């Protein structure tokens, strides 16, 4: 596993996420395609909290001592709707970017990390390599989610006009 690839992608993804969510109006920041869906604000909040409390911390512990218990994550602190504060996208984004910067700096200090170190988490075994790959995949899942919110928003505000000429979302 080429750690430099993951470090570069995690760094570039932070810029991609920043670009995708910057310069939006309040309506678009908080818009949801359905009540149970996440807004852009929800997604960025989740990315911040995950960056702060999940991947970096758990990877660090798994590399240091795979037997060390992970700090439990409460669903309430990972999901914005539990907090009810939708109008702080700029704060959430800056906090995410700051945490990602810390993550990148930490990852760059690793010298020959043992990515085979494995931690037993609930019913699954996760290696440090699994965590690193999942961290990057998590970014792309939420980049896709942000793009979908933009796509759905455009389709709604463009009514009665259609976006079929652009192609279908698959």
N, C-alpha and C positions, 0 to 999 in steps of 0.2 A: 504494500500500500504506500503510495507516494504522498506523504504528509504535506509536502509543498503544494500539491494540487488542491487539497482540501483547504489549506490556509488561504490560498489565492481565491478560490471560489467563495469561501465564507466572507472574505473581504469584499469581493466584487458584488456578492449578493446584497450586502448592506447598502451599497450604492444603488443597486437596482431597486431595492425596496424603498429607499429614500426618494428616488426619482418617481416611482409609481404612486407615491402618496403625497407628494409635495404640491402645493399650489391649488388644493381643492377647496371648494366652497363648503360652508357648514352643512348644507343639504347633502352633498355628496359624501362628506366625511361620516355622517351618521345614517346614511341611507342603507336600507336592507331590502332585499328582494322578497323576503317573507319574515314574519315576526321571529321565527326560530333561527334565522340566519344571522351571521355576523356582519357588522358594518366594517368599513375600513378601520375605524377607530378601534373596534373590538380586536381585529386581527393584529394591528400594530401593538396594542396593549399586550396581547398574548405573546407576541414575538419578544417584547421587552422582558416580560416575566420569565419566559422560558430561557432566554439568554442569561438572565441574572441568576436563576435558581435551578436550572435543570442541566443542560448538556455539559457546560464547562465544569461545574461542580462535580457532577457524577463521573465525568471522564477523569478529572484530576484524582478523585478518590480511587477509582478503579486502577489507575496507573500506580498510585502510591501504595495502596493496600486493598486488593480485591475483596477482602473479607470485611472491610470497614462498612458500616451501615450507611446507607444514603439518607440524607435528610428527607423526610416525607414531604411531598408536595400536596398542598390542599387545593382541590378544584376551585375553591372560592378565590384564592389569590392568583390563579392562572387565567381566570375568565372575567372580563370586564363587566358583564351584566350583573355580577355579584356586587360590584362596587357602585354601579349606577352613575358613573361620571363619564359621559360620552364625549365631552367637548374639550378634551385635552390632547388631541392628536399630536400637536407639536411637541408637547412634553413627553408623550409616550415614544415618539420617534427619536427625540434626542436621547432619552434614556436608553432605548434600544441601541442606538449608534454608539453611545458611550460604553455600554456593556460589551458590544461586539468588538470595539477597539481593545478593551481589556482582554477579551478572549483571544484575539489575534496575537496580541503581545505575549500572552501566556503560551499559546501554542508554539510561537517562534522560539521559546526558551527550551522546548523539549529536545533532548538529544537521544536519539535511538530509543524512543518509547516502546515498551513491550505491549504492542497492540493485541497480543494474545491473552493478556491478563483478563480473567473472567470473573464477573460478579453475578451472584444469584439474586435476581430481583423478582420477587413474588414467584410466579410459576415459570419464569424464563431466565435462561443464562444469557448474559450479555457480555461480550468481550469489549475491550477498549476500542478495537477496530469497528465493532458493531455500533458503538456510540458515536464515533467520529463520522461514519457513513450515514447514520441516522440523523445526525445534526445537520449535515448538508442537505439530505433529502427533505428534512423538515422545512428548511428554507424554501425549497422549490415547491413543496405542497402549498405553502402560504403565498408564494409569488403567484402561483396558479390561481389560488383563491382570490387574491386581490385583483388579478386580471379579470376573473369571472364577475366580480362585483362591478368593475368598470363596464364590462360588456353588457351586463343586465341593466345597469343604470342608463347607459346610452340608449338601449332599446326602449326603456320606459319613457325617457324624456323626449325621444324623437317621435313619439306617437303624434299624429296618425301615420307618420312616415315609417318605412321599414328599412332594415339593414340587411335584407336578404342578399343583396348584391355583393356584400363583403364576404359571404360564406356563412356556413352554419357552425356553431360551436359544437365540438365533439368531445 
